[in-house]
Amino acid sequence: LVEIYSLVLMPNHFHLCIKQLVDNGISLWMHRACNSHARYFNIKNERHGALFMGRFRYTPVMEDRQLFHLFVYIHANPLDLIMSEWRDGSISHWQKSKSFLENYRWSSYGLFTKNSVIDEINSLVSTDFPASILKSWGGLEDGIRNWSQRDYNESKNIFLE
């Protein structure tokens, strides 16, 4: 149904970059994945009811620069757990941030930087992603290190909020 290109699991949400392989593939895959996880979670925790709030949101990716920005955003998201100022373009301790991202267990970051491999996540992520896109924009690590709100504001017209 889909090919997963990047994945980050956060404590209360997740981010994916996925390619639809069949018509309505994303919706069907999300429905199956979220329902399966909710059933597992409810059985394990002896509870009932919905686990997720509302429908998932998505943005079609139409340009290489949008895809690069999406990869940077998805893989930088775990920095919220240690330094939310990254969103303002201010990563004051890059080595600490880099180390955190390399060791964050629930991210495909290591697959693209070759710095770490977390098998549980990386086994879900397609290796067919066009790495040339990341390389042509300077690479994922540099993209995160050089993130700035200015870049986001300049690119707003290619994203949905």
Secondary structure, DSSP 4 states (H G I P E B T S, - for coil): -EEEEEEEE-SS-EEEEEEE-STTHHHHHHHHHHHHHHHHHHHHTT--S--S-S--------SHHHHHHHHHHHHHGGGGGT-GGGGGT--S-HHHHHHHHHH-TTBSHHHHHSS---HHHHTTS-TTS-HHHHHHTT-HHHHHHT--HHHHHHHGGG---
